[in-house]
Amino acid sequence: MTDAPPVRRRVLGAALRRFREQAGYTLDDAARILDCGRSKISRIETGQRGIRATELHELLAEYGVGKLQRDALLTVAHQTRQDGWWQSSGHVRGDAYPDFAELGGAGTTIGTYHAQLLPGLLQTRDYAGAIAAASLVKESPDEHKEFVRVRLARQHELTRDHHPLQFWAVLGEAALRQMVGDRDVMRAQLHHLIDISDRQRNVNLQVLPFAAGAHAATSGPFVIIEFADAPDLAVVYLEGQTGGIYLHGSEEVARYALAFEHLRAVALSPAATVGLIEEIAANT
């Protein structure tokens, strides 16, 4: 049986329910396909239990799900926790973070808004270390190092040879001006952003300037993880002090996606963003 972590089970179950309903099947119909009880299908769709690979193939084929969507769904369903680079990070950031790492690795596009700090995928070692020292107030120095190790390891998703992650970040101007670490740390971090913008075409940065005023994401930062071949799997991740939560309802995801589009519309262009970062770096 697939031993997917709870978050991915819920994402998988929600997608299966949508595919079933789109195909016009009832829970009883799905149960007949797998020759099982109706309650088993219900538990799969609510993420209370996993599903075997053969069963997943059967349902997706019967529902008429296309190959690209099937492959994306199978990727999310059957990634395991063995030998993961993030494996020992649970004690640092709670239970939701490892699931976010896996979904981010399987996803094809991440869109994120950060108001005050830079997203982990863009942080330098020293910047991440300063974040750990300031925010992980109960953890040991070894756990601070682990936090940094995990954060930097995730960044390989941006440079992997096979289909690198497409990353679009809207940054509040405060994220560029908030002094994290000393001036040398912050200056190096800003130059790192400039270098990424110039070197990595799969990374797009926009700054939401103070002058933009009130905007569509005043409720706070968020991350949208999308799968190009399976839009039904999109999820929103909201991080907190002791972990994070996921939103995977279609209306919830659509609302955040709309907010992100509004942010991109009022933020500076990528070129103007680089100009502002250069200006701030020169005065840091």
Disulfide bonds with the S-S distance in Angstrom:
none
